[in-house]
């Protein structure tokens, strides 16, 4: 049986408040209509659904 990748390629990001997704090795939490987290230097970052779709995202951290 082939292993299935957990990386999402569809546009269906989770919509529940407090849901976590991973993008480029960083966790982002759903707050209202944005995804918030921090970059490598601890600076706050905020993305829209479209931003995360372009950057790629997954439900698991995975490899950097």
DRENMI-747210 format. One record per residue (C-alpha): residue in three letters; x, y, z. Coordinates in Angstrom, 3 decimals. Each point is the difference from the previous one (the first is absolute). Layout:
N
residuo: Ala	u: X	v: Y	w: Z
...
//
This chain:
64
residuo: Unk	u: 0.000	v: 0.000	w: 0.000
residuo: Unk	u: 1.395	v: 3.424	w: -0.957
residuo: Unk	u: 0.684	v: 2.521	w: 2.742
residuo: Unk	u: -2.262	v: 3.034	w: -0.166
residuo: Unk	u: 1.504	v: 3.445	w: 0.482
residuo: Unk	u: -1.617	v: 2.156	w: 2.673
residuo: Unk	u: 0.989	v: 3.195	w: -1.820
residuo: Unk	u: -3.077	v: 1.735	w: -1.277
residuo: Unk	u: -0.108	v: 1.207	w: -3.555
residuo: Unk	u: -3.655	v: 0.964	w: -0.091
residuo: Unk	u: -1.333	v: 3.363	w: 1.042
residuo: Unk	u: -1.834	v: -1.445	w: 3.027
residuo: Unk	u: 1.815	v: 1.479	w: 2.977
residuo: Unk	u: -1.551	v: -0.770	w: 3.398
residuo: Unk	u: -2.401	v: 2.732	w: 1.095
residuo: Unk	u: -0.418	v: -0.727	w: 3.731
residuo: Unk	u: 1.408	v: 2.636	w: 2.365
residuo: Unk	u: 3.182	v: -1.175	w: 1.684
residuo: Unk	u: 0.786	v: -2.571	w: -2.712
residuo: Unk	u: 3.725	v: -0.393	w: -0.741
residuo: Unk	u: 1.629	v: -0.459	w: -3.400
residuo: Unk	u: 3.672	v: -0.077	w: -0.948
residuo: Unk	u: 1.633	v: 2.089	w: -2.710
residuo: Unk	u: 3.720	v: -0.043	w: -0.772
residuo: Unk	u: 0.828	v: -1.479	w: 3.412
residuo: Unk	u: -2.118	v: 2.443	w: 2.026
residuo: Unk	u: -3.301	v: -0.529	w: 1.792
residuo: Unk	u: -2.879	v: 2.379	w: -0.737
residuo: Unk	u: -3.214	v: 0.203	w: 2.012
residuo: Unk	u: -3.367	v: 1.026	w: -1.415
residuo: Unk	u: -1.217	v: 3.275	w: 1.526
residuo: Unk	u: -3.088	v: 1.415	w: -1.666
residuo: Unk	u: 0.770	v: 0.295	w: -3.735
residuo: Unk	u: 3.822	v: -0.157	w: 0.333
residuo: Unk	u: 2.713	v: -2.491	w: 0.885
residuo: Unk	u: 2.472	v: 1.328	w: 2.571
residuo: Unk	u: 3.395	v: -1.219	w: 1.154
residuo: Unk	u: 3.629	v: 1.113	w: 0.238
residuo: Unk	u: 3.009	v: -0.136	w: -2.327
residuo: Unk	u: 3.496	v: -1.348	w: 0.762
residuo: Unk	u: 0.848	v: 3.127	w: 2.005
residuo: Unk	u: -3.198	v: -0.024	w: 2.055
residuo: Unk	u: -1.650	v: 2.834	w: -1.911
residuo: Unk	u: -3.777	v: -0.258	w: -0.430
residuo: Unk	u: -1.264	v: -1.114	w: -3.408
residuo: Unk	u: -3.548	v: -0.029	w: -1.306
residuo: Unk	u: -1.312	v: -1.646	w: -3.169
residuo: Unk	u: -3.294	v: -0.333	w: -1.831
residuo: Unk	u: -1.279	v: -3.340	w: -1.306
residuo: Unk	u: 1.251	v: 0.966	w: -3.479
residuo: Unk	u: 3.481	v: 0.763	w: 1.369
residuo: Unk	u: 0.286	v: -3.460	w: 1.562
residuo: Unk	u: -1.290	v: -1.694	w: -3.154
residuo: Unk	u: 2.756	v: 1.713	w: -2.016
residuo: Unk	u: 2.706	v: -0.840	w: 2.559
residuo: Unk	u: -1.116	v: -3.586	w: 0.565
residuo: Unk	u: -1.326	v: -1.379	w: 3.279
residuo: Unk	u: -0.691	v: -3.240	w: 1.823
residuo: Unk	u: -1.657	v: -1.315	w: 3.136
residuo: Unk	u: 3.335	v: -1.385	w: 1.228
residuo: Unk	u: 3.367	v: 1.658	w: 0.492
residuo: Unk	u: 1.950	v: -2.261	w: -2.337
residuo: Unk	u: 3.535	v: 0.665	w: -1.157
residuo: Unk	u: 1.299	v: 3.513	w: -0.490
//
